[in-house]
Amino acid sequence: MALAQQLFNNLLGGIQEFKEKQTLIVVPDGKLHLLPVSTLANGGHYVLTSHLVTVAPSGTVLHILRHRTNETASDDLPYVGVAAWTTNLSSLSIRRAVSGPERKELIA
């Protein structure tokens, strides 16, 4: 628990908003992606007992998630991708294409 408290002090202890807010959104960098922020200790209590902790892989992803709409994808939009699909369940093939299978052929 001492290491968890030390990490909390170094990473979050000086942030005034941590004391005021109940939600924490973390966008870690580098090796901090491996740190479970919820398990840092603040005064003998894990952060997860007092805060809702969300981790985003990048600021760009966080922005996209916050500003996405509930619109469904249009079938007539072009796309480029690599996907596995099959027309028969006994064989699976990997293909590369600029225009690929119909949406119903993609494996969910």
SETOR-829005 format. One record per atom (N, C-alpha, C, CB): residue in one letter; atom name; residue number from 1; x, y, z; chain. Coordinates in pm, 1 decimal, padded with zeros to 6 digits. Glycine has a CB too. Example, Ala and Ser with C-alpha at 12.3 -4.5 7.8 and 13.67 -1.06 7.14 Angstrom:
BEGIN
   type   atom   seq         xx         yy         zz   mol
      A      N     1    01319.0   -00569.0    00780.0     A
      A     CA     1    01230.0   -00450.0    00780.0     A
      A      C     1    01320.0   -00330.0    00780.0     A
      A     CB     1    01130.8   -00447.3    00904.6     A
      S      N     2    01285.0   -00225.0    00708.0     A
      S     CA     2    01367.0   -00106.0    00714.0     A
      S      C     2    01290.0    00003.0    00787.0     A
      S     CB     2    01408.4   -00059.8    00572.5     A
***
This chain:
BEGIN
   type   atom   seq         xx         yy         zz   mol
      M      N     1    00082.9   -00119.5    00000.0     A
      M     CA     1    00000.0    00000.0    00000.0     A
      M      C     1    00086.8    00125.2    00000.0     A
      M     CB     1   -00094.0    00000.2    00120.9     A
      A      N     2    00209.8    00114.5    00050.3     A
      A     CA     2    00298.8    00230.9    00053.9     A
      A      C     2    00336.1    00275.5   -00088.0     A
      A     CB     2    00426.3    00198.6    00134.8     A
      L      N     3    00363.1    00179.1   -00175.2     A
      L     CA     3    00396.1    00213.7   -00313.5     A
      L      C     3    00275.2    00276.1   -00383.1     A
      L     CB     3    00444.1    00088.8   -00390.8     A
      A      N     4    00156.6    00223.9   -00356.6     A
      A     CA     4    00034.4    00279.5   -00415.4     A
      A      C     4    00012.7    00423.0   -00369.3     A
      A     CB     4   -00087.5    00193.3   -00378.6     A
      Q      N     5    00043.8    00453.4   -00244.1     A
      Q     CA     5    00030.8    00589.0   -00191.9     A
      Q      C     5    00135.8    00681.1   -00253.2     A
      Q     CB     5    00043.0    00588.9   -00039.2     A
      Q      N     6    00258.5    00630.9   -00267.1     A
      Q     CA     6    00365.5    00710.1   -00326.1     A
      Q      C     6    00332.9    00744.5   -00472.0     A
      Q     CB     6    00499.6    00634.4   -00317.2     A
      L      N     7    00283.7    00648.2   -00546.2     A
      L     CA     7    00245.7    00673.4   -00685.1     A
      L      C     7    00131.5    00773.8   -00693.3     A
      L     CB     7    00205.7    00542.8   -00754.1     A
      F      N     8    00034.5    00761.2   -00603.5     A
      F     CA     8   -00075.8    00857.6   -00599.9     A
      F      C     8   -00020.6    00997.9   -00574.9     A
      F     CB     8   -00179.3    00819.3   -00490.2     A
      N      N     9    00065.7    01011.1   -00475.4     A
      N     CA     9    00122.9    01142.1   -00443.0     A
      N      C     9    00195.7    01203.0   -00562.1     A
      N     CB     9    00218.4    01130.1   -00324.9     A
      N      N    10    00271.6    01121.3   -00632.6     A
      N     CA    10    00349.9    01171.4   -00746.1     A
      N      C    10    00264.0    01204.1   -00867.6     A
      N     CB    10    00454.7    01069.8   -00784.7     A
      L      N    11    00158.2    01127.4   -00891.2     A
      L     CA    11    00079.4    01143.9   -01013.1     A
      L      C    11   -00046.1    01230.0   -00995.1     A
      L     CB    11    00039.7    01009.3   -01064.6     A
      L      N    12   -00116.5    01210.5   -00886.4     A
      L     CA    12   -00245.6    01277.8   -00869.4     A
      L      C    12   -00254.9    01368.4   -00748.0     A
      L     CB    12   -00352.5    01176.7   -00860.8     A
      G      N    13   -00163.9    01352.2   -00654.6     A
      G     CA    13   -00172.3    01424.5   -00527.9     A
      G      C    13   -00177.6    01575.6   -00539.3     A
      G     CB    13   -00057.8    01388.3   -00444.7     A
      G      N    14   -00110.6    01632.8   -00636.9     A
      G     CA    14   -00107.6    01777.6   -00650.1     A
      G      C    14   -00218.7    01836.0   -00735.4     A
      G     CB    14    00021.7    01818.2   -00706.4     A
      I      N    15   -00310.4    01754.3   -00780.7     A
      I     CA    15   -00417.3    01801.9   -00868.3     A
      I      C    15   -00539.3    01838.8   -00783.0     A
      I     CB    15   -00454.5    01693.5   -00975.0     A
      Q      N    16   -00568.3    01967.7   -00773.7     A
      Q     CA    16   -00677.2    02017.4   -00689.9     A
      Q      C    16   -00812.4    01958.7   -00730.3     A
      Q     CB    16   -00683.0    02169.0   -00696.8     A
      E      N    17   -00833.3    01943.7   -00861.6     A
      E     CA    17   -00961.3    01894.5   -00909.7     A
      E      C    17   -00990.8    01752.3   -00863.8     A
      E     CB    17   -00965.0    01900.9   -01059.5     A
      F      N    18   -00888.3    01675.5   -00831.2     A
      F     CA    18   -00909.0    01539.2   -00783.5     A
      F      C    18   -00994.1    01539.2   -00656.3     A
      F     CB    18   -00773.8    01469.9   -00757.7     A
      K      N    19   -00972.0    01637.7   -00572.8     A
      K     CA    19   -01047.7    01647.1   -00447.6     A
      K      C    19   -01190.7    01692.1   -00471.0     A
      K     CB    19   -00979.3    01742.8   -00351.8     A
      E      N    20   -01213.9    01768.0   -00577.9     A
      E     CA    20   -01345.4    01827.2   -00603.6     A
      E      C    20   -01435.6    01740.6   -00689.5     A
      E     CB    20   -01328.6    01960.0   -00669.2     A
      K      N    21   -01379.9    01660.0   -00775.2     A
      K     CA    21   -01456.5    01581.9   -00873.3     A
      K      C    21   -01462.3    01435.6   -00832.5     A
      K     CB    21   -01394.7    01595.1   -01013.9     A
      Q      N    22   -01566.1    01367.0   -00878.9     A
      Q     CA    22   -01580.4    01224.7   -00850.1     A
      Q      C    22   -01546.4    01137.2   -00970.1     A
      Q     CB    22   -01721.1    01195.3   -00804.4     A
      T      N    23   -01527.7    01199.4   -01086.0     A
      T     CA    23   -01494.3    01126.4   -01207.8     A
      T      C    23   -01353.4    01162.7   -01250.7     A
      T     CB    23   -01595.4    01157.0   -01320.6     A
      L      N    24   -01275.4    01062.4   -01285.7     A
      L     CA    24   -01136.8    01081.8   -01325.2     A
      L      C    24   -01116.3    01017.2   -01462.1     A
      L     CB    24   -01038.9    01021.9   -01219.2     A
      I      N    25   -01077.6    01095.9   -01560.0     A
      I     CA    25   -01044.4    01043.2   -01692.9     A
      I      C    25   -00894.3    01053.6   -01708.9     A
      I     CB    25   -01119.6    01120.9   -01807.8     A
      V      N    26   -00830.8    00939.7   -01732.1     A
      V     CA    26   -00685.2    00932.9   -01741.6     A
      V      C    26   -00647.1    00899.3   -01885.3     A
      V     CB    26   -00626.9    00827.3   -01642.3     A
      V      N    27   -00554.3    00976.5   -01939.8     A
      V     CA    27   -00496.3    00947.9   -02071.2     A
      V      C    27   -00347.2    00925.4   -02045.6     A
      V     CB    27   -00522.5    01066.5   -02176.9     A
      P      N    28   -00309.9    00800.9   -02018.0     A
      P     CA    28   -00170.8    00772.2   -01982.3     A
      P      C    28   -00078.1    00778.0   -02102.7     A
      P     CB    28   -00161.0    00635.8   -01917.1     A
      D      N    29    00049.4    00797.7   -02074.4     A
      D     CA    29    00150.5    00803.9   -02179.3     A
      D      C    29    00256.8    00698.7   -02150.9     A
      D     CB    29    00213.8    00946.0   -02188.3     A
      G      N    30    00303.8    00634.2   -02254.8     A
      G     CA    30    00413.8    00538.4   -02241.4     A
      G      C    30    00381.3    00425.2   -02146.1     A
      G     CB    30    00538.1    00608.9   -02194.6     A
      K      N    31    00472.6    00399.2   -02055.0     A
      K     CA    31    00456.6    00287.7   -01961.9     A
      K      C    31    00343.5    00309.0   -01862.0     A
      K     CB    31    00585.1    00264.9   -01887.4     A
      L      N    32    00292.8    00431.0   -01852.1     A
      L     CA    32    00180.4    00455.1   -01760.5     A
      L      C    32    00054.2    00382.4   -01806.3     A
      L     CB    32    00152.3    00605.5   -01749.0     A
      H      N    33    00051.8    00336.5   -01932.3     A
      H     CA    33   -00060.5    00254.8   -01979.2     A
      H      C    33   -00070.2    00125.0   -01899.0     A
      H     CB    33   -00045.3    00223.5   -02129.3     A
      L      N    34    00038.5    00082.7   -01839.9     A
      L     CA    34    00042.0   -00041.7   -01763.1     A
      L      C    34   -00000.6   -00023.0   -01617.5     A
      L     CB    34    00181.0   -00100.5   -01767.6     A
      L      N    35   -00017.1    00099.5   -01574.4     A
      L     CA    35   -00049.3    00128.6   -01434.8     A
      L      C    35   -00200.4    00129.0   -01411.5     A
      L     CB    35    00010.5    00263.4   -01393.7     A
      P      N    36   -00251.4    00044.1   -01324.8     A
      P     CA    36   -00394.0    00047.1   -01293.3     A
      P      C    36   -00423.4    00163.4   -01197.5     A
      P     CB    36   -00439.5   -00088.2   -01231.1     A
      V      N    37   -00461.0    00276.7   -01252.4     A
      V     CA    37   -00479.5    00399.8   -01175.1     A
      V      C    37   -00581.5    00380.9   -01063.4     A
      V     CB    37   -00523.4    00513.9   -01266.9     A
      S      N    38   -00681.5    00298.2   -01084.8     A
      S     CA    38   -00784.8    00274.6   -00983.0     A
      S      C    38   -00728.6    00218.7   -00853.6     A
      S     CB    38   -00889.3    00180.1   -01036.5     A
      T      N    39   -00612.5    00154.8   -00862.2     A
      T     CA    39   -00555.6    00091.5   -00742.9     A
      T      C    39   -00452.0    00178.1   -00671.4     A
      T     CB    39   -00492.8   -00039.6   -00780.7     A
      L      N    40   -00435.8    00302.1   -00713.5     A
      L     CA    40   -00350.3    00392.8   -00637.0     A
      L      C    40   -00419.7    00421.3   -00504.8     A
      L     CB    40   -00321.4    00525.8   -00716.0     A
      A      N    41   -00342.7    00449.1   -00401.8     A
      A     CA    41   -00399.2    00469.2   -00269.3     A
      A      C    41   -00394.1    00615.1   -00228.7     A
      A     CB    41   -00326.1    00384.4   -00167.5     A
      N      N    42   -00504.2    00662.0   -00172.5     A
      N     CA    42   -00514.2    00798.5   -00121.3     A
      N      C    42   -00558.5    00790.3    00024.1     A
      N     CB    42   -00613.8    00885.2   -00206.5     A
      G      N    43   -00465.5    00811.3    00113.5     A
      G     CA    43   -00498.1    00805.3    00255.8     A
      G      C    43   -00546.0    00668.5    00301.3     A
      G     CB    43   -00602.6    00906.8    00287.7     A
      G      N    44   -00486.7    00563.1    00246.3     A
      G     CA    44   -00523.4    00428.4    00288.1     A
      G      C    44   -00642.3    00370.1    00214.4     A
      G     CB    44   -00552.0    00428.1    00432.7     A
      H      N    45   -00700.8    00444.6    00120.5     A
      H     CA    45   -00815.1    00395.6    00042.6     A
      H      C    45   -00779.4    00397.9   -00104.9     A
      H     CB    45   -00942.6    00480.9    00069.4     A
      Y      N    46   -00820.2    00293.9   -00174.0     A
      Y     CA    46   -00796.3    00290.2   -00317.8     A
      Y      C    46   -00880.0    00395.7   -00388.4     A
      Y     CB    46   -00827.5    00150.9   -00374.3     A
      V      N    47   -00824.7    00451.5   -00495.6     A
      V     CA    47   -00892.9    00555.0   -00572.7     A
      V      C    47   -01029.0    00505.3   -00620.9     A
      V     CB    47   -00806.8    00598.7   -00692.2     A
      L      N    48   -01039.5    00377.2   -00654.0     A
      L     CA    48   -01165.3    00324.1   -00705.3     A
      L      C    48   -01278.8    00329.1   -00603.4     A
      L     CB    48   -01145.5    00182.6   -00750.7     A
      T      N    49   -01247.7    00346.4   -00475.4     A
      T     CA    49   -01354.0    00355.8   -00374.9     A
      T      C    49   -01415.6    00495.0   -00368.3     A
      T     CB    49   -01300.0    00317.7   -00238.5     A
      S      N    50   -01348.3    00594.5   -00424.9     A
      S     CA    50   -01400.5    00731.1   -00417.1     A
      S      C    50   -01425.3    00796.0   -00552.9     A
      S     CB    50   -01305.6    00816.0   -00339.2     A
      H      N    51   -01373.4    00735.5   -00659.7     A
      H     CA    51   -01382.7    00796.5   -00791.9     A
      H      C    51   -01419.2    00693.7   -00898.6     A
      H     CB    51   -01251.1    00864.3   -00827.9     A
      L      N    52   -01490.2    00740.3   -00999.0     A
      L     CA    52   -01512.9    00661.1   -01118.7     A
      L      C    52   -01394.5    00689.5   -01210.8     A
      L     CB    52   -01652.1    00695.5   -01187.7     A
      V      N    53   -01314.7    00588.1   -01239.8     A
      V     CA    53   -01192.8    00606.0   -01318.5     A
      V      C    53   -01214.8    00549.2   -01458.5     A
      V     CB    53   -01070.9    00537.4   -01249.4     A
      T      N    54   -01189.9    00632.7   -01559.0     A
      T     CA    54   -01197.7    00591.7   -01698.5     A
      T      C    54   -01060.8    00616.3   -01760.0     A
      T     CB    54   -01310.8    00669.1   -01776.1     A
      V      N    55   -01015.0    00520.1   -01841.4     A
      V     CA    55   -00885.8    00533.4   -01908.1     A
      V      C    55   -00909.4    00538.7   -02058.4     A
      V     CB    55   -00790.0    00415.7   -01870.6     A
      A      N    56   -00855.3    00640.1   -02123.7     A
      A     CA    56   -00863.3    00653.5   -02269.2     A
      A      C    56   -00724.0    00632.3   -02326.4     A
      A     CB    56   -00920.7    00793.4   -02311.0     A
      P      N    57   -00712.5    00564.1   -02440.3     A
      P     CA    57   -00580.3    00537.4   -02495.4     A
      P      C    57   -00508.6    00660.2   -02550.4     A
      P     CB    57   -00591.9    00436.4   -02602.8     A
      S      N    58   -00585.7    00764.6   -02587.0     A
      S     CA    58   -00522.8    00886.9   -02637.1     A
      S      C    58   -00622.4    01001.6   -02629.2     A
      S     CB    58   -00472.4    00868.2   -02782.8     A
      G      N    59   -00571.9    01123.1   -02636.4     A
      G     CA    59   -00658.3    01240.0   -02637.4     A
      G      C    59   -00747.6    01242.0   -02760.2     A
      G     CB    59   -00575.6    01366.5   -02631.4     A
      T      N    60   -00695.7    01194.2   -02872.2     A
      T     CA    60   -00774.9    01189.0   -02995.4     A
      T      C    60   -00893.0    01094.7   -02980.0     A
      T     CB    60   -00687.8    01145.1   -03113.4     A
      V      N    61   -00868.8    00976.9   -02924.9     A
      V     CA    61   -00977.3    00880.8   -02903.3     A
      V      C    61   -01079.8    00937.4   -02806.4     A
      V     CB    61   -00922.1    00747.2   -02850.2     A
      L      N    62   -01035.3    01001.9   -02700.9     A
      L     CA    62   -01127.1    01063.7   -02605.4     A
      L      C    62   -01213.7    01167.5   -02674.7     A
      L     CB    62   -01049.8    01127.9   -02489.3     A
      H      N    63   -01155.3    01250.3   -02758.4     A
      H     CA    63   -01230.3    01352.3   -02832.0     A
      H      C    63   -01334.2    01287.6   -02924.6     A
      H     CB    63   -01133.9    01441.0   -02913.9     A
      I      N    64   -01293.2    01185.8   -02997.0     A
      I     CA    64   -01385.6    01117.2   -03088.0     A
      I      C    64   -01502.1    01056.5   -03010.8     A
      I     CB    64   -01312.0    01007.7   -03167.5     A
      L      N    65   -01473.2    00991.1   -02900.1     A
      L     CA    65   -01579.4    00928.9   -02820.5     A
      L      C    65   -01675.8    01032.4   -02762.1     A
      L     CB    65   -01518.4    00846.1   -02707.8     A
      R      N    66   -01623.6    01145.3   -02722.2     A
      R     CA    66   -01709.3    01249.7   -02664.7     A
      R      C    66   -01795.6    01318.6   -02768.7     A
      R     CB    66   -01625.0    01352.6   -02594.0     A
      H      N    67   -01751.7    01320.4   -02894.0     A
      H     CA    67   -01823.5    01394.3   -02997.0     A
      H      C    67   -01887.8    01305.5   -03102.8     A
      H     CB    67   -01730.6    01490.0   -03063.2     A
      R      N    68   -01896.3    01177.5   -03076.2     A
      R     CA    68   -01959.5    01088.9   -03173.7     A
      R      C    68   -02110.6    01107.8   -03171.2     A
      R     CB    68   -01923.0    00941.6   -03145.5     A
      T      N    69   -02170.8    01071.3   -03280.6     A
      T     CA    69   -02315.9    01080.5   -03290.9     A
      T      C    69   -02373.1    00940.0   -03295.3     A
      T     CB    69   -02358.7    01161.9   -03416.2     A
      N      N    70   -02501.1    00929.8   -03280.9     A
      N     CA    70   -02568.3    00800.2   -03283.9     A
      N      C    70   -02615.6    00763.0   -03423.7     A
      N     CB    70   -02685.9    00800.7   -03188.9     A
      E      N    71   -02561.1    00828.6   -03525.5     A
      E     CA    71   -02599.5    00798.1   -03662.3     A
      E      C    71   -02546.4    00660.5   -03700.9     A
      E     CB    71   -02547.1    00906.1   -03759.3     A
      T      N    72   -02623.9    00589.7   -03782.4     A
      T     CA    72   -02577.3    00460.6   -03831.0     A
      T      C    72   -02496.4    00481.3   -03958.0     A
      T     CB    72   -02696.1    00364.4   -03856.4     A
      A      N    73   -02407.7    00390.2   -03984.1     A
      A     CA    73   -02322.1    00400.2   -04101.9     A
      A      C    73   -02405.3    00383.6   -04228.2     A
      A     CB    73   -02209.7    00294.9   -04097.0     A
      S      N    74   -02368.8    00457.2   -04328.5     A
      S     CA    74   -02436.5    00448.3   -04456.6     A
      S      C    74   -02366.7    00344.1   -04543.0     A
      S     CB    74   -02439.2    00585.8   -04527.5     A
      D      N    75   -02444.5    00260.0   -04611.0     A
      D     CA    75   -02386.8    00154.3   -04693.8     A
      D      C    75   -02311.7    00207.8   -04815.1     A
      D     CB    75   -02495.1    00060.9   -04739.6     A
      D      N    76   -02338.3    00330.8   -04855.0     A
      D     CA    76   -02275.2    00380.5   -04975.9     A
      D      C    76   -02144.2    00454.7   -04951.4     A
      D     CB    76   -02369.6    00470.0   -05047.1     A
      L      N    77   -02095.7    00456.6   -04827.1     A
      L     CA    77   -01968.7    00521.4   -04797.9     A
      L      C    77   -01853.3    00429.4   -04836.2     A
      L     CB    77   -01960.1    00559.9   -04649.0     A
      P      N    78   -01749.8    00481.7   -04901.0     A
      P     CA    78   -01634.9    00397.4   -04936.0     A
      P      C    78   -01552.1    00367.0   -04811.3     A
      P     CB    78   -01547.0    00466.3   -05043.7     A
      Y      N    79   -01482.6    00256.9   -04814.4     A
      Y     CA    79   -01394.8    00222.3   -04703.5     A
      Y      C    79   -01277.9    00141.5   -04756.6     A
      Y     CB    79   -01471.1    00143.7   -04594.1     A
      V      N    80   -01171.2    00143.0   -04679.5     A
      V     CA    80   -01055.4    00060.5   -04709.5     A
      V      C    80   -01024.1   -00014.1   -04581.4     A
      V     CB    80   -00931.8    00146.0   -04760.5     A
      G      N    81   -01004.6   -00143.2   -04591.6     A
      G     CA    81   -00976.1   -00217.4   -04470.4     A
      G      C    81   -00929.4   -00357.9   -04499.7     A
      G     CB    81   -01097.1   -00221.4   -04382.5     A
      V      N    82   -00883.2   -00423.0   -04396.1     A
      V     CA    82   -00845.7   -00563.8   -04404.0     A
      V      C    82   -00936.6   -00635.2   -04306.4     A
      V     CB    82   -00691.9   -00588.0   -04371.1     A
      A      N    83   -01009.9   -00732.9   -04357.1     A
      A     CA    83   -01104.7   -00803.7   -04271.6     A
      A      C    83   -01110.9   -00950.1   -04310.6     A
      A     CB    83   -01244.3   -00740.1   -04280.3     A
      A      N    84   -01143.9   -01033.6   -04216.6     A
      A     CA    84   -01162.1   -01175.4   -04245.1     A
      A      C    84   -01310.0   -01199.6   -04267.0     A
      A     CB    84   -01106.6   -01265.1   -04129.8     A
      W      N    85   -01341.5   -01274.2   -04372.6     A
      W     CA    85   -01479.6   -01309.5   -04397.7     A
      W      C    85   -01485.6   -01445.5   -04463.9     A
      W     CB    85   -01548.6   -01203.7   -04484.3     A
      T      N    86   -01600.9   -01500.6   -04461.2     A
      T     CA    86   -01618.1   -01632.8   -04519.0     A
      T      C    86   -01756.7   -01644.1   -04579.7     A
      T     CB    86   -01596.0   -01742.4   -04413.3     A
      T      N    87   -01766.1   -01723.5   -04682.9     A
      T     CA    87   -01897.3   -01750.4   -04741.8     A
      T      C    87   -01942.2   -01889.1   -04700.8     A
      T     CB    87   -01893.5   -01737.7   -04896.5     A
      N      N    88   -01855.0   -01962.7   -04639.0     A
      N     CA    88   -01888.6   -02096.4   -04593.4     A
      N      C    88   -01811.9   -02119.0   -04463.8     A
      N     CB    88   -01854.2   -02205.9   -04701.7     A
      L      N    89   -01879.6   -02165.2   -04363.5     A
      L     CA    89   -01822.0   -02172.1   -04228.7     A
      L      C    89   -01703.6   -02267.0   -04217.1     A
      L     CB    89   -01927.4   -02213.9   -04131.2     A
      S      N    90   -01681.6   -02354.3   -04314.9     A
      S     CA    90   -01570.8   -02448.2   -04303.5     A
      S      C    90   -01438.3   -02388.9   -04351.0     A
      S     CB    90   -01601.6   -02573.0   -04382.3     A
      S      N    91   -01442.5   -02276.0   -04421.8     A
      S     CA    91   -01316.2   -02215.9   -04466.3     A
      S      C    91   -01314.9   -02067.3   -04433.3     A
      S     CB    91   -01295.2   -02237.5   -04618.4     A
      L      N    92   -01204.0   -02022.1   -04383.0     A
      L     CA    92   -01186.5   -01882.2   -04348.4     A
      L      C    92   -01073.4   -01828.1   -04433.7     A
      L     CB    92   -01157.3   -01863.6   -04195.9     A
      S      N    93   -01095.2   -01715.0   -04496.6     A
      S     CA    93   -00989.5   -01658.8   -04579.5     A
      S      C    93   -00961.9   -01514.9   -04539.4     A
      S     CB    93   -01027.2   -01666.7   -04728.0     A
      I      N    94   -00839.5   -01473.2   -04557.1     A
      I     CA    94   -00799.0   -01335.9   -04532.8     A
      I      C    94   -00768.4   -01275.5   -04668.9     A
      I     CB    94   -00675.1   -01327.0   -04435.2     A
      R      N    95   -00832.2   -01163.6   -04700.0     A
      R     CA    95   -00811.4   -01099.1   -04828.9     A
      R      C    95   -00789.3   -00950.7   -04807.1     A
      R     CB    95   -00931.1   -01123.5   -04923.6     A
      R      N    96   -00718.6   -00889.5   -04899.2     A
      R     CA    96   -00700.4   -00745.2   -04896.9     A
      R      C    96   -00772.3   -00688.6   -05016.5     A
      R     CB    96   -00549.9   -00705.6   -04897.4     A
      A      N    97   -00845.1   -00580.2   -04994.2     A
      A     CA    97   -00919.6   -00522.1   -05105.2     A
      A      C    97   -00948.9   -00376.2   -05077.8     A
      A     CB    97   -01049.7   -00598.8   -05129.7     A
      V      N    98   -00960.0   -00299.0   -05184.4     A
      V     CA    98   -01002.1   -00160.4   -05170.7     A
      V      C    98   -01152.4   -00156.9   -05152.1     A
      V     CB    98   -00959.4   -00076.0   -05293.4     A
      S      N    99   -01221.6   -00242.8   -05222.3     A
      S     CA    99   -01364.0   -00261.8   -05196.0     A
      S      C    99   -01377.4   -00408.9   -05163.5     A
      S     CB    99   -01456.6   -00218.0   -05319.2     A
      G      N   100   -01441.2   -00438.9   -05054.9     A
      G     CA   100   -01441.0   -00575.5   -05007.2     A
      G      C   100   -01576.5   -00639.7   -05009.6     A
      G     CB   100   -01387.4   -00580.8   -04870.9     A
      P      N   101   -01598.9   -00724.9   -04914.7     A
      P     CA   101   -01722.9   -00800.7   -04909.4     A
      P      C   101   -01840.8   -00710.4   -04873.9     A
      P     CB   101   -01711.2   -00914.5   -04808.3     A
      E      N   102   -01957.2   -00763.5   -04893.9     A
      E     CA   102   -02077.3   -00695.1   -04847.5     A
      E      C   102   -02075.8   -00699.8   -04694.7     A
      E     CB   102   -02208.5   -00761.1   -04906.4     A
      R      N   103   -02138.5   -00605.1   -04632.7     A
      R     CA   103   -02140.4   -00600.6   -04485.4     A
      R      C   103   -02191.9   -00730.3   -04425.0     A
      R     CB   103   -02226.6   -00484.4   -04437.2     A
      K      N   104   -02289.5   -00794.3   -04489.3     A
      K     CA   104   -02346.3   -00918.3   -04435.7     A
      K      C   104   -02245.7   -01032.3   -04436.7     A
      K     CB   104   -02469.3   -00958.1   -04515.1     A
      E      N   105   -02136.9   -01019.6   -04516.7     A
      E     CA   105   -02035.1   -01124.9   -04524.3     A
      E      C   105   -01928.9   -01111.1   -04415.8     A
      E     CB   105   -01968.8   -01123.3   -04660.7     A
      L      N   106   -01921.2   -00997.8   -04348.9     A
      L     CA   106   -01820.5   -00977.1   -04245.2     A
      L      C   106   -01854.6   -01059.7   -04121.6     A
      L     CB   106   -01809.9   -00827.5   -04208.8     A
      I      N   107   -01754.1   -01112.4   -04059.0     A
      I     CA   107   -01773.9   -01190.8   -03937.9     A
      I      C   107   -01785.0   -01095.9   -03820.8     A
      I     CB   107   -01658.6   -01292.4   -03916.3     A
      A      N   108   -01889.3   -01110.6   -03742.2     A
      A     CA   108   -01910.9   -01022.6   -03626.7     A
      A      C   108   -01837.3   -01073.3   -03506.3     A
      A     CB   108   -02058.9   -01009.9   -03594.8     A
***
